[in-house]
Amino acid sequence: MKIYPKAYFNNVREIRIDFLQKNKIKALILDVDNTLIDYDKNLPKETIKWANELEGQGVKLYILSNSNKKQKVKKVAEELGIEYEYFAKKPLKFGFKKVQEKLNEKPEHIAVVGDQIFTDVIGGNRCNMFTILVEPIAEKDIWITRIKRPIENAIKNRYKKTIQK
C-alpha cells in the first residue's frame, strides 16, 4: 500500500548502517522539520554525530524539505555538511527525482526518511524509493501539519499493528 512506509523508527538516530546495508540502501533523503530539527530549530548534537558516522561509512545524505525558508534549511544542511533542496512540494515527484539525479543512485538504493506520511512516505513510495517513517521530534508543529497529524496517527497505528503480526 502506498501510504505505508517500508520501515519505522522512533528517530533518525535509530537508523543504523547494518539496516541500510541489509536493505541495499546507499543514500538517505532526509526531511528537516520534526525529523532533524524541532519547531524551535534545534538540531541535536547526537543527530550531527549520527550523520557524520553514516557518511563515514559511505552513505550519501541529502536534505529535501518542503519548507520555503531557505535560511533554515541551509543552516541545517551546513551543520550536517550536506547538500539540500528546499520548497520541494512533497509528495510531488519533482523534488525526489531531482535529488535522485544528484545522488546518482537508483531509486531502490535510496531511502526517504521523514516524520509525515502524506509528504515523505507517499512521495518516496511514488518514486519507488525505500521509505522510513520516524516519530516527530516534538509535538509542536506548523498549523497545516497539526491538521494532518490525527489522520496520520490513525494510519500509523494501523501500520504498527500490521508489522507486529
N, C-alpha and C positions, 0 to 999 in steps of 0.2 A: 504494500500500500504506500502511496506517495507521501502520506502525512507522517509516517513513522520514520524515525532515524534508524540507522543500522547499528548504532551503539549509543549508550547513555552513561554519563559520568557525573559525579557531583560537582566537579570543577575541572578546568583545563589541566591543572597540575596532575590529575589522576591519569592522564593520557601518557602512557609510557612507551618507550622505544620498542619493547618486546611486542606490545599490542599492535603497534604500527607495522612492524616487520611481518608479524603473523598475517596481517590483512593486506600486505603488499602496498602500504601507504608510503609514498616518498615525499609528500608535501601536504601542508596544512593551510587551508584558507581560514583565517580567524576573524570572527566578529569582534567588535570593540565594546560597545555599551552592554554592561552587565554580563559580559563574557570575560573580558580582560580588565575592564575598569568598572567601578561603581558609578552611581549617579553623580557623585561629587568628584569624579575624575581621578580617583585614587587607583594607582597601579601597584598591586602588592609586589614587594621585593622578591617573594617566592616565585611569582609568575615570570619575572625577568630571569631568574636563575633557571627555571624550567625551560624557557625559550632558548636560552644560551646552551643548555645541555642538549636539547634536541638538535639544534643547529650543529653543535659539535659532533653529533652522531650522524650527520649528513641529511637531516630532514630539512626541507625547504619550508620557510614560513612566509606568509603574505597576508596582509590585512585587507579585508573587504568590508566596508562599513556603509550602512545606509545613512549615517549622519551627514548633514550638509555643512557641518562645522569643520572645515578643513584643518584649522589650527589644532583642534582637539585630537583628531585622528593622526595628524602629522606628529604631534608630541608623543603619543603612544608608540607610533612606529619608530621614531627616533630613539626613544628609551629602549626599545627592543632591538634596534639596529636592523629593521626590516623594511621592505617596501610596502606601499599602501595604495588603495583606491578608496575614495570617499563618495558619498551620494550615489551609491550603487543601484538603488531601486530594486533591491531584492524583494521578491523571488524571481524577478525577470532574469532571463539567462545572460543578458549582455555582460554584466559585471563579472560573473563567474567565468564566462568564455574568455574575456579579456585577461583575467588573471591566469587562467589555464595556459593561455598562449605565452604569457610572460614566464610562467614556471617551466614551460616546455615539458609538460608531463601529460600522459593520457588521463582522461577523467577517472578511470578506475584506480589510479595511483594517487588521487588527490582526495583528502578528507576535508569536508566543510565542518567547522566547529562553531557552534553558536548556542544561544540560550532561547531562541524563538523558533517555533515550528513553522509559523506562517511566512517567515522570511528565509532563515538559514536552512532549515531542513527541506522545505518544499523546493526552494531554489536549487539546492545541491542535488536533490533527488531528480529534479527535472533535467539536470545536466549529466546524469548518470555518475555522479560522484558519491563517495562514501560519506555518509552524514553522521555526525556525532552531536547529540544534544547534551548540553550541560545545564545544570541548575543556574539560575541567575545569581550573581554575586550578592545582590541586596534586593530587598522588596521594593524599594523606591524606584519608580520608572517614569518615563515621559508619559504624557496623557494617552497617546494613541496605543502604546504598549499596555498600559493599565486596562484599557478596554478589552484587549485581546486575551489577556492572561487567564481569565476564568475558562474560556473555551480551550485554550492551550493546555491548561491544567487538567481538564477533563480528558483530553486526548492523551496527555502524558500518563495519567493514571490508568487508562485503558491499555496503553502500550506496556507499562510496567507489569500489568497482570499477564500479558502475553509472554513476556520474557521470563517470568517466574515459573511458568508451566513447563 
